[in-house]
Amino acid sequence: MSDLLNDKEAATKAVVDFIKAKSKTKSKFYFKDFAKVFPDDKLRAIKKVINQMVKDEVLEYWSSGSTTMYGLAGQGKQHASEGEE
């Protein structure tokens, strides 16, 4: 596991910076997109970091029913319409 994944704050910052850099074109990301942030690490280790970020409410899950994506908590096009009745 790389030093980046071992440092929770640095890993969180790397993921948030990655999302913000892409935020002009998309707000939700597939898990495989985060593998680009940590190219030297195994997917299982990356998954643990991403799941912890969801638990810490930095990221949130979004599901279409057939796929799961991740985005920054409280942001994105879908977030504005979810919860409306």
N, C-alpha and C positions, 0 to 999 in steps of 0.2 A: 504494500500500500504506500502511495506517495506521501510525502510530508504534507502536501496540500490537504489530502483527505484526513490526515491525522489532526490537523488544526481546524477545529469546527468553525471558528470565526472566519478563517481564510477561505475555507470551502464554501461557506454560505455567501461570502462576498463575491467569490468567483462566479457562483451560479446566478446571483442577483445581477451582477455586472453583465453577464452573458445575456440574460433575459432583457435587461434594459437596452443593451446594444441592438437587439433585434426587435424592440417594441414598436418600431414604426411600421413593421410589416406583419407582425403576428404577436398574439398575446398568450397563446397556449402552445406547449411544446410536448413532443413525445419523449419518453424516457431516453431513447437512443440519441436524442439531441444533446443530452447532458454528458454523454460519453465523449463528446468533442471537447468538453471543458476539462475532463480528466483522461486524456488519451493513454496514459501509462498505467491506468488502474483497471482492475477487473470489474465487470458489470455488477457483481454481487456487492462489492464494497461501495460502488457509486449508488446503488439502490438504497443501501442503508443510510447514506448521507441524505439522499433526496427524501426518503420516508421520515427521517428525523426532522427535516425542514418542514414537512407537512404537519408533524406533531407540534412543532414550535410555532405553527401558523405563519411561517414565512411564505410557504407555497400552499396551494390548494389543488385538490384533484378536480378534474372536470371529466365527465364521462358521457359519451354519446350512446352508451349501451353496448357498443361493440368495441370501443377503444377507450383507453384512459389517457388523459393528457394532464399536464401540470402548468400552472401559471402562478404569478404573484398573487397573494391573497388580496382580494378586493379590487382587482384590476381586470380589464379586458372587456370586450364587447358583450360577451355572454353574461358577465356578472351584473350588468345594469338591468337586464331583463329577468334574471332568475329571482324567484321569490315574489314576483308580482302575481296577483290573483285576479 
